[in-house]
């Protein structure tokens, strides 16, 4: 076996630029990163672009944007299409050894008979075994000069001294082919870490209906990277106990291969939403402010000073950053609110009463609102609707203080 001591730990993620990776692929990247950093090792990005016909424009940029946004910055970067000479050299080596045959310009590896192919997988520390008679010959070099996944993956992993290969358990059936290639070259294989597939609540493989979106999609929907990282790491890994909220530093410190579960983790979108709310509530105002502004919400009516006062009020009531706009803008939008005759009368009373407030603060505003509710025998949702168009939301007296007397009265007069 390879020397897999702490100082020699080298892992890689190897996405194909055939689209933007969904959250399951990014979970694999995260586990690689944590294992590397826990062991003072190297985290490597390898772009597997040998299937040129399936490349999607912008996919490489999306892959790198995901990693950079999450802070999973690679220590090294390789692109397979820039390494074709190496694959050709290694394919020729196997040809010279008589282990292949030519078919229409392509090179096919011949599976030897009557061999047992086995390894101990790091997930569950279980032994997995195949018989070579059950494995079919396979192409290693295509007629266009590009290698197939099997050859390129093995050659690159050996060439870059990869110690552990993290990948989905769907690759278990390909591992015997890779072991045969390692044997054919006389190389020592890495440790294989086959991760159980993520499933939805219905126990079916994760799909778009379950939430198998890109991390970039979740970012645009108002999820914090800290919450996404924390949520992803718990998809199949647990350091023990019932602890769920962890910083990146804590994840790195605690990460151990033995704690990867062998059963399929369930993707729980509600749990992600809950966790995002936890991180929003714990975020510093300055950080939250910059992330809210990065959402490109329509906040032109709100001054910078008002924004800093609003965030602590909204912070405890948001599950995503997108909700900030829904909670706040009803107080600032100068639009006519449709009211019935009774509500218009109350709006008129509100104008008169609030106009007489000399010191415009939440205490004085709340006194006026309570007086009107008692006098008109109204509940707060009716007043809330008259003032904002909605029946509930952020604390109304606090928000009206921030909006200001002039804007509040102007909006009410528009509705009467």
N, C-alpha and C positions, 0 to 999 in steps of 0.2 A: 504493500500500500504506500501511497504518497506520504511524505512528512507533513502531517496536518496539525502541527503544533501551533500555538497562538501566533508566533511570528510569521508563519507561512500561510495563514488563511487568506485565500483569494477567491472571491465569488463574483459572479457576473449575472446581469440580466441581459437577455438576448431577444428583444422585441423585433418582430417583422413590421416594416412600415406599410402594412396593408390596411391601415385604418388607425383610429385613435384608440389606444388601449382602454379597456373598461376597468372598473375598480378592482376586479379580481386579479388582473395582470399587475396592477399597481401594488396590490397586497403582496405579491411575490417579490416585487422590487424592494418593498419595505423590509420584508424578512431577511432578504439578502443583505441589505444595508445594516440592519441591526446586528446581524451575525458578524459582519466584517468589523464594525466599530467596536463591538463587545470584545473582539479578539485582536484589536489593533491591526486589522488586516486591510486588504484593498477591495474596494467596490468598483466593479468595471461595467461599463455600458458597451454592448456589442450590437450594432445594427445589422440584423440578418436580412440583407436585401438581395439575396441571390435569386429569388423568384421575381424577376424583373417585370413580368407581365401583370403581377398583382399589386405593384407598388401604387400607393395613393399619394397624390401630391399633397404636401403639407404634413404628412404623417410623422416624418422624422422630427420636424419642428414641434409638433404636438407632444411627442414623447419627451423631448428635452424640456419643453415648457412645464410639463407635469412634474418631472424630477426636480427642476429648479424651484418651482413654486413650493413644493413640499419640503425642500431642503435636502433632498436625497442626491447630492451632487457626486457624480462619479469621480473616482481617482484617475481612471484611464478610460479611453474611448477608442473603439475600433469599428471599422465599416467593412463588411465582408467583400463587397464588390471591389474594394481596393486591394484585396489580397488573393486575387485569382491565380497568380503565379505559384503561390504556396500550395493551393489545392491541386493544381495541375501536377506539381512536382510530387506530391504525396500519392496522387492517383497513379502516376507513372511508376512509383515505387511498388505499389501493389500489383501493377501489371507485370513488372519485372519479376516479381515473386511468384507469378503464375496463379494469383488468387482471384483473377477477374476474367471477364470475356467481353469482346467488343460487339455492340449491337447498334447498327445505323449511326455510328460515330459516337455513341455513348459508351460509358464504361460501367459494367455491372459486376458487383461483388458476388462471388460464389460462396454460398453457405456451406461450411464443412459438415459432414454427417456425424451423427452419434456423439455429440458433445453436450455436456450439461453446462448451462450458463446460469450462474447464480451470483447474487450479491446480498449484502445485508443493508437494507434501507434504513436511513437515519430516522425516519418517521416510524415510531413504534419499535425501532431496533429489530425489525423482522426480516427473516431470510426469504428472498424471492427467487424462484428457480424456473428456468425454461429449458426445453430440449431443442437442440438445433434443428432436428428434423421437422419441427413445427414452425420454423422460420423460413420465409421465402427469400430467394436471391433478390438483391435490390440495386438500383442505379446509384452510383456515387458521383459520377461526372456526366452531365448532360451534353448533348451534341453541340450546344452553343458555347461550351467551355465553362459554364457555371456549375458549381458543385450542387449536389442536393443537400438538404438539411443534415442528413446523417454524417456525411464526410466532413462538411464544413464545421459542424458543431464539435466533432471529436478532435479534428485538427486544431481548431482554435482553442479549445479547452486545454489541450496539451501544450500548445505553443505559448499560451499566456499563463501557464502553471496554475490553472484553476484547481482548487482543493476540494470544493463542494459545489455540486450542481443542484440548485433549488429549481424545481419545476412542477407543473401539475401532474397528478397521478395518471392522466391520460397518456403520458409519455412512458409509462412502465412497459408497455408492449414494444416500444422501440429500443428499450435499453439493451436487450440481447444483441441487436445489430451493432450497437455502439461498443459493447463488450468485445464482440468479435473483431471490430476494427482496432480497438486497443491491443488485443492479442496479436493481430496481424502486423501491427507496427512495433510490437514489443514495448508498449508503453504501459504504465501503471494507471488504472482508471481513478477518477476522483470518487469521493463519497457522494452517493446519490440521495437526494432529499426530495421524495415525491409527495407533494402536498395534496391532501384530499380536496376534491372539487367543492367549491362553494355552492350551496343550494338555496332555493327560495323557501318560504314558509310551507309550500306544498311538497317540499323535498325533491323537487325537480331541479335540474341544473340551472344555475343563475342565468336569467335572461333579462331583456329590457323591461318586461312587465314586472320583474322583481326589483328593479333598480340598478341593473347592470349598465350604468352610464359611465362616462368618463369622469375622472376627478375634476376636469375642467368644467364639466356641466354642473357638478355639485358646487364648485366655486362660484359659478355664475348665478346659482340659485341661492347664494348667501350662506354657504357652509364654510366654516373656518378650517384652515389646514390642520390646526392642532386637533380638532375634533375628528377630522377624517383619518389622520394618522392613528389616533387612539382607537377609533372604531375598527380600522382595518387590521391592526395588530391582534385584536381579540377574535378575529375570524380564523379560529383554528389554533390559537396560542393563548396560554394562560400561565402566569408565573406561580399560580397557587393561591388559594383563598378566594374571597369574593371581591377583591379590589378591581376596580374598573377604570378609574380616572388616573392616567399616568402621563407624565411629560416625556418628551423624546429622550431626555437624559436618563430618566428612570427606566424606560424601555430598553435602552442600550445596556444599562447596568444589569438588568434582570434577565435579558434574553438568553435562553439556553435551548439547544435543539431538543433535549429530552422533554420539554414542555409543549412541543407541537402535538396536537391531538391527532389521532389516526382516524377519527370519524369526521364526516363532512360538516363544516360549520354552516349555520343558517343565517342568511342575510336578513337582518331585521331593520327595515327602514325607519320604523318608529323609534328604535333604540338609537339610531344615528341622529334623528331629530332631537331626541332627549339629550343626548350627549353634546350636540351642538349648542343647545340652550344652556347647558352647564358651563361650557367654555365661554359663551357670550357673557354670562353673568359674572364670570371670574376675570374677564379681560380688563386690562387697564383702559381708562377712557381714551387716552391718546392713541393706543393701538386700535381700539374699536372705531374711533373717529376716522382714521386713515382707511380702514377696511370698508367702512360704510361709504365713504367718498369714492372708493375704488369700484363700488357697485354701479356707478353711473346713474344713481337715482336722481329723480327730478327734484332737487332741493334748492332751486334758485330763489324761492321765496324766503329761505331761512338764512339768517346771517351766521357767521362763524361763531359769534358769542352765543347766539341762541342754540346753535347745534351742541355746543359743549354743555349747556344746561339741560338740554333734552335727553342726551344719551344716558345719563344715570337714571332718568325716569323710565325710559324705554327699555333699558338693558335687562331689567328683571322680567320683562314680558315678551321678549323675542325668542323664538326658536331658530330663526334664520335671519340673516341681515336684510333680506328682501322685505321682511315684515316691518322694518323700520319705516319704510315709505307708507305702508298701509296704516300704521298706527299714528303717524305724525302729520301727514299732509292734510287730513280732514280739518285740522285746526288752521291751516295756512291758505288753503285754496279759496280764492275769492269767487266762489260759484254760488248761484242761487239754489237754496235748498227748498224743495217742494214741501209746503206745510198746509195742513187743513186750516179751517177758519179759527178753531180753538187754539191751535198751535201758533197761528199768526198773532193772536191776541197776547199769548204768553210772550212771544218774541218782542212785541211792542213794550210789554211790561219790563222785560229784561233790559231793553235799551234804556228805558227811563231810570231803572234802579242802578244799573251798572254805570250809567253816566254820572251818577251822584257819588260814586266811589272816589274818594279823594286820594287815598294811599293805595295804589294798585298793587296788591299782593294777594297771595293765595288765601290768606286768612279772611281778608275783607271780601274777596270774591265768593268764598264758600258761605259766608254769612248771608249774602244776598241770595244765593241759589237756594239755601235752606229756607229762607223766608218765603220765597216764591213757591217752592214745593209745598210748604205748609198752607199758604194762603190759597193756592190754586188746587190743592189736593192732588198733586202730581208726584210721580215717581221719577227718580233720576234719569232713567232711560229716555223719557220724553224730553227733558231739558238737554240731554246729551244730543239727541237728534236735532233739536232746534239750533243748537250751537255748532254741530259738526256734520250733520247728515247721517250719522251713525248712532246706534243706541248704546254703545259701550266702547271702552278703549282706555287710553292713559288717564291718570287722575286729572279731572277737568279743571279744577281750580289752579293746580300747578301749571298746567299747560297754558291756560288763559293769561296767567301772569307773564309767562315767557312771550306769548304772542303780542301782548301789549293791549292797552285800552283802546287805542285808535282803531287798530285792525279788527278787534273783537266787535266793537260797535258798528264799524263799517259793514262787516259780514252780516250782522243781525239786521241792520236797516235794509240790506239788500233782499232779505227774506220776508220782510213785513209788507 
